[in-house]
């Protein structure tokens, strides 16, 4: 387990708390932000809609084993002799007079109102069977994708929260630097009034004050930008709003974790399900070359009067359909499905290799940042001691203003670099949690 000493950073965090105060209505802890994520994040909503759409698409294949039932009612009118006699037969109205040649040749206007119910029942449709299995795998893929999106957005919130912590800490460091530089500037002006320093020393000090004031303005903008970024992730962005106040930046706890495999990662599961869906669709295309067996039936009423149901009749049967040649459309579809399956499998292998590489790279980055934090802590301590010595010497007239300003700038820079190293380290820890499925 790697331990990072963060006492200097924590001390700066206390300085930050004293500087900005805590506005209860705008305070946001990291656990609270993660709890709010599910309700407000738009990417997670989109992923959930995609999952529900895939689920609805999968249920379309229920037609594989469920009957199709339809009802219809129609009214027809004709003076065509053949159709007119057919209407009479369907209505059960044929009499001896119906065979009168004159009446057969000139039936006049004949009406028929027909209503009925038609039922189609699938029996054997192997292509639809595998299409349904493929749709189930596609639905699983989107389910895993939604799960990964939630994990990814949690990481994004942690990163945005850490960036906001760093922005506040940067402002606190620059605030304290500005206080020191202004004091140096005032001391130099006093020395100038006593004739102890040159005018150029005063001007250098004033320039340094301006530089730090400009950096402070940028730091304040950085806080607003980082807070807006966090609000967007949480779905609470609504234009101008006071920045969130957050907990002080400290190094996150990290216990090294490198998985033996990535089978439990939701993004890997999503790709595996996608590859399996492509495999099922290839089988479905193969089965499309086989015949289909289905049953059908209907019951109809016919009458010469509107909404009459005088004569009823049924029709039922079984059909065996086999498309022997369709211009090579089905065979070309099969080839396309084969290539899609191979593409999905190759894409999965490449993604797994890249993910393993990311884990190794992240481990190296964590070690490097851990070492950098220790070095920066030592640099901050050394620069602070050097600044104290040069400050004392400057007050005694033994050190130049330029040396003092350079020492102050160096100390401030190392403090900012330490804070930045802690921020990067925390983000790397959170990313490790994401890619190792912790």
Order of alpha helices (4+ residues) and beta strands (2+ residues): alpha-alpha-alpha-beta-alpha-alpha-beta-alpha-alpha-alpha-beta-beta-alpha-alpha
